[in-house]
């Protein structure tokens, strides 16, 4: 059985920075709060929680005082920083630089649209941490659209600044942008901003090549990972025998009938050690 791990898969630099920040702090302390899951991968979260990381909800955060809290790569809205300052909470800010830049752009667009009686529209998953942080730059006035049908929420007679969650599929974003542009009142300004993270989108060409090379693809990612869902669809489009798993106990023996080669890949939120664990499982059992 030929088993190969995609060398281009695994953590993006934003996730690497957040995990390193947590590990560094936990070397000197046996407890560190993290606002939400540090990464959308349950196995990696469990590893860090065993080191002393405590994942907390937003509600729990707003009851804390005099402690340290890690802000993960997804970023946070302004009210999080305000509460921390007022309650002696030391923030270890591991917001991804790409997200920080995007937050600044969204805030600037919001201020401009106030002057123009316009709107900020963000294409992304409602409730996702990154989207919450981006919407916070607009005092949560931004219009969030998850699917094509949601564009009915937009006033097509007013100017628009359009953004996307960094991990959205660029093809989907282009479809949304084209549709809005076709429906907006002629002459009304619309600015479509390029906000897709290239750490995700640039993996697509290599992933397409990788997925075609094997009889079976095991795509490893957390169920809550947005970019995991996106990149898995790329694999599935190229190889119908691609399977999504979060850990080895989800692997089914029936997948291996007639299989002579297995490719293992994952999301930007998938640790390398987990893909290696999957490879070892395959080598041991087949």
C-alpha positions, 0 to 999 in steps of 0.5 A, a space after each residue: 500500500 502506497 501512503 503519502 501525506 501532502 506536504 502542502 497541507 497543514 497549519 497556515 502561518 496564522 494558526 502556527 503563530 497562535 499555537 506557538 503563543 499558547 505553548 510559550 505562555 503555558 511553558 511558564 504558567 499552568 493555565 491560560 484562557 482562550 476565547 473560543 477554540 484556538 483552532 477548529 480541530 478538536 484533536 489539537 484543542 485537546 492536546 493544548 487543553 492537556 497542557 493547561 489551555 482553557 477554552 471559554 465562551 464569549 459569555 464566560 469571557 465577559 465574567 473574567 477579571 485579572 487574568 490572561 486570555 489568548 485571542 486566536 487567529 480569527 480575531 475579535 471585535 472592539 468590545 472584547 478589547 474594551 472589556 479586557 482593558 476595563 477589567 485588568 485582563 491581559 490579552 495575548 493577541 494572536 490575531 492573524 495578520 491577514 485578519 488584522 489587515 482585513 479588519 482595518 479595511 472593513 472599518 475604513 469602508 464602514 466610515 466611508 459608507 456612513 458618509 455615503 449612506 452606503 452599506 458594508 456587506 460581508 459574505 461569510 458564515 454567520 456566527 463564525 469568529 472571524 465574521 463576528 470580529 469583522 462585523 464588530 468593525 462596523 458596530 455590527 451594522 454590516 449585512 452578513 450574507 451566507 448564500 445567494 438568497 441572502 442578497 435580498 437583505 441588501 438595498 440595491 439603491 445604496 452604495 456597497 462595499 463587499 468583502 468575504 470571509 478570508 476562508 471562503 471559496 473564491 469561486 463562490 465569492 465571485 458568483 455573489 459579487 457578480 450577482 450583486 453587481 448585476 442587480 444594483 441600481 445602475 450608477 450606484 457605486 459598488 466596491 468588491 474587495 479582494 479579501 480571500 486569504 491566499 494561504 487557503 486559495 493558493 493551496 487549491 491548484 496543488 491539492 487538485 493535482 494531489 487528489 488525482 494521484 491516489 485511489 483513495 483520499 483521506 482529508 483530515 480536518 475538524 468538522 467546524 473548519 470552514 476552510 476544511 469544508 472548502 478544501 475537501 470539496 476541491 478534493 471531492 471534485 477531483 477524486 470521487 473516492 475522497 473521504 472527510 475524517 477528523 480522526 482515525 476512528 472514523 476510517 471505514 475498512 470498506 473504503 479500501 476495497 481494491 485500493 493500492 494508494 492513499 493520499 492524506 491531506 488536510 486543512 490550514 487548521 489540521 496539525 501535521 501530527 494528526 495527518 501522520 497519525 492517520 498515515 501510521 494507522 493506514 500502514 498498520 492496518 492495510 
